[in-house]
Every structure is written in structure tokens, then in C-alpha cells.
Amino acid sequence: MPDTVPRPPPLELSADGWKRFEFDWKNYLVAAELTKKSSAVKVAILLSVCGPEAQDRFKSFTWNEDNDACDIDKVMKKFEECTPVENTTVERFKFNSRQQKPGEPIKEYVAELRRLAVTCKFENISSDDIVNQLIWDKIVVGLPDATLCTRLLEEGSEITLNKAIQMIACSEQVRLQCTVLDSKDSTYPVAGVPAVKRSDFEKKKKYKRSDEGNCLYCGGMKHAKLVCPAKNRRSHKCKKLGHYGKVCRSKFSESSKEVKQKISSTRVLAINGIDRKSAVTCMYKIRGTEINFLVDCGAEVNVMPVALYIQLTGDKHLQKVDRSNCSSLQAFGGNDVHTKGTVKLNLEDASGSHQAVFHVTEADDDPILGLSSSVSLGLVSFGNKVDVRQSSHLVSSLVPLMQTCPSSKEEVYHCYKDVFSDDKVGDFNVYHHVKVDTNVHPVIHAQRRVPEPIRPAVKAKLDELVAKKVIETVFEATDWVSSLVVVPKKDGNFRALMEHCRRKKIKVNRDKLQYKVPEVSYMGHRLTPQGMEPDPNKISGIVNMPAPGDLTHLRGFLCTVNFLARYLPKLATVSEPLRQLLKKNVPYVWSDAHEKSFNVVKELVTRAPILRYYDPRIDVVLQCDASQYGLGAALIQDGKPVAYASRAMTSTEKNYAQIEKELLAIVFATQRFDQYIYGLSAVEVHTDHKPLEAILRKSINDSANRRIQRMLLRLQRYNLCVKYVPGRELWIADTLSRKLPCPRLKPGAFAIKLAEHELAIDLAVTAECLQKYGTTSSQDSELQAVVVAILSGDWSMPAVAEYTPVKSELSTDGVLVFKGARLVVPRTLRSRVLQQLHAAHMGIEATRRRARESVFWPGLNGHIKDMVSRCSTCAAVQPSQAREPMLSHEVPVVPWTKVGMDFFEWNRQKYLVITDYTSNWFEAKKFKSTSASSLVRECRVQFARHGVPLQIVAYSGTQFLSRTFHKFAEEWNFEVVTSSPYHHQSNGKAENAVHTIKKLLSKSEMSNTGPLLAILEWRNTPSEATGTSPTQKLFGRRCRTPLPVSTGLLMPVSS
């Protein structure tokens, strides 16, 4: 190869760089007489001249065949694929945007255009498509929206002219709609108020707005910054690169004329078109004429429309107006309000005359009193309470910031004469369409008799309604006739209209106005300064009720009493005997117990306490408690009750464990008082059940009881802080749920009491197994005594003494008993369950951890210890001496990212073990041949099931060191780490898994049981260190076994 031929420059991996290199490379091959060399030699020469960047890229190439790396054509094609694809649209944009530079010769300019035209691919355009291509190029060059231009260029050469037109039209439509919305928000006509002096920031904004649509760097049509002709030009103003002098901001300044027109200004709160119901107005006289002024604390000047000024003064030519101050004022929203000048006027009221300066404006709006005049007139004060003016002509509106209320009934009548009208009927100014159901058949009611004493009053009222055209007389037959029901009111009238407001044109009855009275009766309640209490008329009606003789009267009594439930602390418990009569299949027999309950309820009504008013600014405390039959709650603020709530439990809820009942009381309280506590940053909940503190602090997934999980989910919308309070201090909630003496339930009642078997259905067992547990439990006298104790609350029986320490966690469905989500096993089935727990022949603690997830009975831990200690199989395979612990590998966080592998032999058969470093899960497979191909085949099966690990740790056997296995590792993208020869302890994870599997196989063989069930039980047993099983770590759930277990434990849990 001649040394005189220069080598091509190194390859730059870009579109232009690759084209230059390809051109130089082909010339170099010819000049150096290398065209006849072999393909492998050419590849070697190419790599020696292409540079380090291209050499690194060559190493990353993947080949279909090993010989492809020596084929010069395929190597060149690979490099070509690495270069960016040219965007024809961008290249044509550069071509069309290229302009002749000052002083550039025409020949150089044409040569540059020809160079740019090479990448534009003009030769590929057909004659039919030339027009569309030219239009498309012109659109890209002339598009003023730089953002939209960038979007079009990002589409590449795939975009068509029609698609581009559609995108641009859509953008224009959106921009037009946004302009309409912006103008709608900022063009309110406003009353005249002066404009604010503009800051430097606003000057910059104005300058920027003046250049919208133009490039900020060259001043031409807007385009991308990368193709701006001023990109490398220097400004002759500031001598900086990147822009022309004509757009240089350093020369921007305002003319003295513009500065001269700027004046100081204020905010405007009085905007035309806004609802004036919250505006403050006041009345003053000017030259004997009363004028209603709008008080605007945000305006610094007073404003008066020119029409009103001419009406008051008669000065049509504005001769008395000082025109020396005719500046254009700017109001809120940026609108200009032109003034005619200023004028001084005298404002007169009862306290005297006050002079004020007004700006006479062309705006047609209410006159405004600004901040300065409002303060001098005493309408507004700072740092003190608002001074309410007593003069009725001075105050004509109510506002949140200035509560100017009338002081007497007479003043109310004076201010609202048009509302208190007896000769007119209100007009809503709307049309109401009455929809008639044609499927309803007409009815004709018989006329009701009207007592003689009130007949004249009824006749007078009917005549009044006819005169007001509320009703009309009908002289012909009609299909519809309704009877007239006359209900006399305390004032002797038969119809009254409630006051809404003057704007709605609703007429009210003057005689019914209760204004500034200390107590008001409303809807069965009496509102007093001390709080709220039931209406005495409501109480007297309940107290005088006779004992109900049938279900209809009993329902009416209970419904009436429930209306006052917020005042009655223990209504649900007291009325329990009465509500028992409402159940189906219960005969209505009024006994002494019902009579006693009836009288106690009426006594509660007569002693109803006074409730304080709710204040959202005061901290809220919820007191919750659950008795054997009812739930109680109280809403407390400052130690005083705001509301009481109580309800009876359903037949299913009575079977709940006590901890579930207490949590149910909290759920009931939060839902009953949702309108008071939702949205509060913190709500303190008092309960006399201490375990609830820990339960509500934990995650929902930490609770295995699905019933508790559902109740916790219902509490997620509130910010609760549960605090334990002893029952003796929880006086209100304890009263709410206090248990009355009631007959003890007999065991025979369970047959007719069919509760919802919620927990029984939740067990992951077959129907036959569930029936077997139910039959055995019903025949177990000890468990039946526990069921009676749960339902009655009496734990004094000797038969249930062993269950008393856990009585708060016990629940029943009438037959089965549960401790949380764990099934209480009958005595006759306990030996069988112990055998199932020890199926994997694990140790004492591991078996106990397994049992804690599914079953319970008193003394379970001791029974497990005795059984494991006496197990001959476990004793036979127990190691004689424990080995010295070794340093462990780094354990990854993600399961199945690091696995160990090893071959072992048991009973003259070969096995492969694969174990996960994170979850301790292992897989064991029997092998006929331990060749590398068999190993790869099994790894593919396991990896398809669990995923491909990042790293495999194995012993240094020939299978793991073979070319076949390493090629498999490269294809499936994982790393292989082998242990040192004769030091298999470094693969300790796999060695430990081999030891575990051999123990399980040996114990299964000695006990004549299959090894698969033992492996399943081992995988489901929680470890002592983490408290979770291998199945939970790997799959995020437990696997079902023959043991009865709650379905909630089998549900997946996210890590």
C-alpha cells in the first residue's frame, strides 16, 4: 500500500459525516490500490482509519452470523444504519432560508445552494407533485408560529401537505378561541378610576407585545432560532452576537410624550356587570337630590358620570368643570376611562355638609366614593370594628365586611316595603312547564266538611286567592277534584309565604316576622342563646302518646322519637325491646318489658339536654363506644356536646368480635357526623378499646381480617387520631351505648338465628370441609358456650374461662368461632390440624408461625411444642453439630435477580436446585443427564416461569463453564459467577437449599408421605427473621394449602 496516499479523516457519526467519510473511503481504496484485497483485510483497514468513536460503535454491533463481521459491505451497512436519518423537510427549509450574505460572490452563493440541494432530493419529486412540494416548502419558511413550525419539522418526511394544513388550521382555531376567552375576562366596562404608573416590567411587556409575530433576533418573520440569519451577526448598538442592531433592546426608550401621559392610579373594585348584592352603598344629598353612592375602598378618587352631573347641576356645557386635569384614567382590566375634568360638590346628610372632589367621566355607571372620602366621612375605619351608621337613609345594603343590620321591625318594614305586601302575589319571572303523566287516572275526592266556626275565615281566604288570581272558580264538570284540608295556624291565617328576597319578588306575611328575639322555634327545634333543644310542643306530643296497640302505631311512635335522636344519648339501647317487635316472624305481644322501654323513652325525651352550636374553628372530638346491642357516638367541642347519635346493631353485627364492634362504632360516628368532620386537618377520636390505637396506625394490608380492612377503608377519607380513654372517663359515649338488662339468649335460639356467614364464606376451604367444621363445632359444648358468651356478653361461665383473655378478638356467625381471621378449631379436630401444620416437619417456631396465620385454640403453642419434640422423623434427621456460619452474599431487594444453582444427588438420582437469594424460594428438578444442554433446557423453563435473573451463582462444574451455557447467558442477558474449585461453601445459598431439600425428601420418605405437600408447606411458612414466607416475597401472596385460611391472606399485596 503506497504510503503517499493520505488516510481519510476519522468518521463522525452524523448524516453529513458519514457521507463525507464514505466518499473519502471509496477514493482511498482506489488510490491505495486496495480494491482487490479480501473483505476481511478491508474491514481491518476500515477500523484502523475510522477513529476510536467508530471503533467503539463497531464493538456494539450484533451479527446474525460470525462471518458477517468480516464482510466489508455488511460492516458499511451497519455504520450507515447508525447515522441519523435525514429530514428532507428540514434540508429544504435550510435551502429556502439560505440568503446571499453581504459581500458574498454570486458563484460561491450558487455553489452553496447546489451543495444544499444535494440533500433536498429534488430529483425524487415527480412532475405531478411539484406544486404540492413547493407549497409545502413555502409554508414551512413563511410560518410565523415557531412552535408550530417545530412540530411540523418533527413529523419528518412522512407528513403530507393536507395533514400540515389540517394541523395549522387547528392551531389557528385554538388560538382564536383563546383570544376570545382572554378578551372576555379582561374587557369589563368599569367606572372611571385613574391609571397606575407603569413599572419597568410593564414597559418590557409592552415592548415584547409590539414584536409579536416577528423574530426577536433579526426582526423578520418569526422562525426557528437555529436558522435565524442573525445567529452569528453582531449588533452595532451593543456589540453583542446573536441579533441585529435594529432589534437591539438597549436602544429602546419611551418618548417624553408617552411618559408625560402616565399618571398614578388605583385598583378598581366597582366593575359594571358584577352582582351588586355584596356591594356597599350609602345615601347623600347633592343640591337637595338624594344620590346612592357606591363605596369602593379600592379606588383612590371619587367618580361621577357626566349624565348625573348635568342632571344635578344643569351645567350642560361643563363650564364649572376644571379641565386642567383631563387625563385618561385606566381602570381594572386595562380599559381606559376618559374624564372631562374635576369638580367640587357638597355632600349633605344629617350630620352636616362635606365637600368632595369628583372626576367627571364618560362612563355610564353608579357614582363612586373612593377610599379617601370614605375615611373622611366615617364610612370606613382601620384597626377597629366597622362603625355602623344608625341613619336608615344612609345604609341601604348588607355586606359581609360591613354588617349594617336594621335595628327594629319598623326599620325592616321601611326598608322592604315592596316585600311586605298583602295585596299582591310574588312573581318569579320564570315559566314553569307542568308535566302531566297521562297514564294516571283522574280521581274525584268527596268534599270535606268545614267546621262552622272557621267557615267564614275559609271563605274569606278563598275569595282573597281568587282576587289575587292564585286560584280560579270552575263552573263546569272536571275530571279532577281534590278535597280541601284546612289547618288553622296560630295567627288565624291559612296560607303564608316565606320571605326569600326582593330580587325574587316573593311576598311574605308581615305578622310572621320574628326579628331579634332571644328564642325561635323552627322545624321541631328551639334555638336559644345557650344552644339548641327540642320544641316543647314536640315533647308534649310524644309524652301524651298512649301505648301503641299495633305495629302501625309503634312505627309512628319510633319515627317521631327518632326525629329527636340528636338529643337522646342512649335511644338505640333503650328502645331495643320495642324494635324487636318490628322484626319479621315476631308476634306483636305487648309485655311489661315493652311497657318499661316505652316509658323510659318518653322520660328521655322530657330530659333532653341542650346542645351547643357547631363552630368549625374549634377542635372536634368524637367519642365512640359499642355495647352488646347498640352503637353510640357524640360530637364534642370545648367539652360540650354538639350532637348525639346512636343506633342498634343488626343481627349480623351482634356476632362481631368486640374489637370489630368498637371499630364499627368509629365508622358509624364518622359517617353520621360526616358534614362536621370531613375536610378537617385532624379529628380526635376517643375510644375505650386500646388495641384500636395500633390498628389505625398500621397499614390496611397489615390486618388479616377482611372485615376490619373494609371498615378501615371507609375511614380513609378522614384525618383521624385515635386516642385511648378509659371507660370511666368516656362518660358520654358510655351512656350512649349502655346496656339495659335483657334476657340471656338460650342455645336453642341459635337454630332459628341465621346470620350472615361472612367469615365462614371467607375461608378458603371446600364446602364439605366447611360443613365438617360447622357440624363438629355445633357438637362441641365448649365452643357453644363461647358462642353464648359472645352474643350475651356474659363471660362468667367456667366453660369459657380459657377464652376470656382473648374475648375482645372473638366473633361468631352462630356456629363457627373466629379469633380475628383465624378459625377456632373444635377439640376433636385439633390432632388432625396439628398433623397438617407439621406436614413439612419444620421446627417448633416455624410451625407456630405457620399456625398463627390460620387456626387457634387455647394452648396451641404448647401442643405444637409437644408434637414436634416427639416427632421421630425430625429427630432422625437432626444434625449432630451445627456448622460455623460463613459470610453471606449481598442480598438484592428485587426477588429473582440473583439466584444460586447446584447439582446434588439423593437416592442415587441427580437433581438440579435453583434458589432465589431474596425470597429463599427454591426449585428442584430431577435430571437423567447433567449435560450443559439439559441444564440450558431446564433454565429456559424456569426463567420463562419466574423471569430472567441478573446474576447466577453456581459451583465451578463443567456444565456452568461450558461454551453452551455461556452462549445461553449472552443470549438471555445474565451474568454467571462460579465458586472457587474445592471451595463449594462460597455457593452457600445453593448448598443450604440442597440441605433443606434433602431433609424434606428424607422426612417425607420416612413418614410415607409425598414430598410435594411438604415443599408447599415449607414455602408458605414465614421465616423468623422477616416474618414473611418465600411465596409472599416472590409472588406477593400466600399459596393455598389444606389448612383452613382466610381468603384475605391469599390476596396479593403490593410490595
MOJOHU-V551133 format. One record per backbone hydrogen bond with DSSP energy under -0.5 kcal/mol. CO is the residue of the C=O (numbers start at 1). NH is the residue of the N-H. Records with the same first field share a line. If there is no record, write none. Layout:
CO=NH / NH
This chain:
2=5
4=6
11=13
12=14
14=18
15=19
16=20
17=21
18=22
19=23
20=24
21=25
22=26
23=27
24=28
25=29
26=30
27=31
28=32
29=34 / 35
30=33
34=37
38=42
39=43
40=44
41=45
42=46
43=47
44=48
45=49
46=49 / 50
50=11
51=55
52=56
53=57
54=58
55=59
56=60
57=60
58=61
65=68
66=69
67=70
68=71
70=72
71=75
72=76
73=77
74=78
75=79
76=80
77=81
78=82
79=83
80=83
86=88
87=91
88=92
89=93
90=94
91=95
92=96
93=97
94=98
101=104
105=109
106=110
107=111
108=112
109=113
110=114
111=115
112=116
113=117
114=118
115=118 / 119
117=120 / 121 / 122
118=121
121=124
122=125
126=129 / 130
129=133
130=134
131=135
132=136
133=137
134=138
135=139
136=140
137=141
138=142
139=143
144=146
145=149
146=150
147=151
148=152
149=153
150=154
151=155
152=155
153=156
155=158
156=159
160=164
161=165
162=166
163=167
164=168
165=169
166=170
167=171
168=172
169=173
170=174
171=175
172=176
173=177
174=178
175=179
176=180
177=181
178=182
179=183
180=184
181=185
182=186
183=187
189=272
194=266
199=203
200=204
201=205
202=206
203=207
204=208
205=209
206=210
207=211
208=211
209=212
211=214
213=222
215=219
217=244
220=215
224=227
225=228
228=231
230=233
233=242 / 243
235=239
240=235 / 243
244=247
245=248
248=251
249=252
255=259
256=260
257=261
259=262
267=269
269=271
270=191
271=274
275=278
276=279
279=281
280=295
281=396
282=293
284=291
285=348
286=289
289=286
291=284 / 293
293=282 / 295
294=296 / 369
295=280 / 297
296=299
298=267
299=371
302=359
303=368
304=361
305=309
306=310
307=311
308=312
309=313
310=314
314=316
315=318
318=321
321=323
322=325 / 342
327=329 / 339
329=331 / 337
331=334
335=331
336=338
337=329
338=362
341=360
342=322
343=358
345=356
347=354
348=285
349=352
352=349
354=347
356=345
357=302
358=343 / 360
359=304 / 361
360=340 / 341
361=306
363=365
367=294
368=303 / 370
369=296
370=374
371=375
372=376
373=377
374=379 / 380
375=378
386=388
387=389
391=394 / 395
394=283 / 396
402=399 / 404
403=405
408=412
409=413
410=414
411=415
412=416
414=417
416=419 / 420
419=421 / 508
431=433
432=434
433=435
436=438
437=440
443=481
449=451
451=454 / 455
452=455 / 456
454=458
455=459
456=460
457=461
458=462
459=463
460=464
461=465
462=466
463=467
464=468
465=470 / 471
466=469
479=481
481=445
483=485
484=486
485=487
486=488
489=492
493=489
497=509
501=504 / 506
502=505
505=427 / 507
508=510
509=512
510=513
513=515
520=527
522=525
524=535
525=522 / 527
526=528 / 533
527=520
528=531
531=528
532=611
533=526
535=538 / 539
536=540
537=541
538=542
539=543
540=544
542=545
550=554
551=555
552=556
553=557
554=558
555=559
556=560
557=561
558=562
559=563
561=564
562=565
564=567 / 568
565=568
566=644
567=569 / 609
568=571
570=574
571=575
573=576
575=579
576=580
577=581
578=581
579=582
580=583
583=586
585=587
587=589
589=591
591=595
592=596
593=597
594=598
595=599
596=600
597=601
598=602
599=603
600=604
601=605
602=606
603=607
605=608
611=532
615=618
620=684
621=623 / 636
622=624 / 686
623=634
625=632
629=649
630=627
631=647
632=625
633=645
634=623 / 636
635=642 / 643
636=621
637=640
640=637
641=612
643=635
645=633
647=631
650=654
652=655
653=656
655=812
657=661
658=662
659=663
660=664
661=665
662=666
663=667
664=668
665=669
666=670
667=671
668=672
669=673
671=674
673=676 / 677
674=678
677=680
683=721
684=622
685=723
686=624
687=725
688=690
689=692
690=693 / 694
691=695
692=696
693=697
694=698
699=702
700=703
702=704
704=706
705=709
706=710
707=711
708=712
709=713
710=714
711=715
712=715
713=716
715=718
718=720
719=683
721=685
723=687
726=729 / 730
729=731
730=734
731=735
732=736
733=737
735=738
736=573
746=749
747=750
748=751
749=752 / 753
752=754
753=755
755=757
756=758
757=761
758=762
759=763
760=763
762=1047
763=765
766=770
767=771
768=772
769=773
770=774
771=775
772=776
773=777
774=778
775=779
776=780
777=780
779=781
780=784
781=785
782=786
783=787
784=788
785=789
786=790
787=791
788=792
789=793
793=795
797=800
798=801
800=803 / 804
801=804
803=806
804=807
806=809 / 810
807=658 / 810
808=659
809=820
811=818
813=755
816=813
817=824
818=811 / 820
819=821 / 822
822=819
823=825 / 856
826=829
827=830
829=833
830=834
831=835
832=836
833=837
834=838
836=839
838=841
843=847
844=848
845=849
846=850
847=851
848=852
850=853
851=854 / 855
854=823
856=825
857=860
859=863
860=864
861=865
862=866
863=867
864=868
865=869
866=870
868=871
870=872
871=875
872=876
873=877
875=878
890=892
894=897
897=950 / 951
898=917
899=953
900=915
901=955
902=913
904=911
906=909
909=906
910=927
911=904
912=925
913=902
914=923
915=900
916=920
921=916
923=914
925=912
927=910
931=935
932=936
933=937
934=938
935=939
936=940
937=941
938=942
939=943
940=944
941=945
942=946
943=947
947=949
950=975
951=899
952=954 / 977
953=901
954=979
955=957
957=961
958=962
962=966
963=967
964=968
965=969
966=970
967=971
968=972
969=973 / 974
975=952
977=954
980=983
983=986
984=987
985=988
987=991
988=992
989=993
990=994
991=995
992=996
993=997
994=998
995=999
996=1000
997=1001
998=1002
999=1003
1000=1004
1001=1005
1002=1006
1003=1007
1004=1009
1005=1008
1010=1014
1011=1015
1012=1016
1013=1017
1014=1018
1015=1019
1016=1020
1018=1021
1019=1031
1023=1027
1028=1023
1029=1033
1030=1034
1031=1035 / 1036 / 1037
1032=1036
1036=1053
1045=764
1046=1049 / 1050
1047=1050
1048=1051
1049=1038
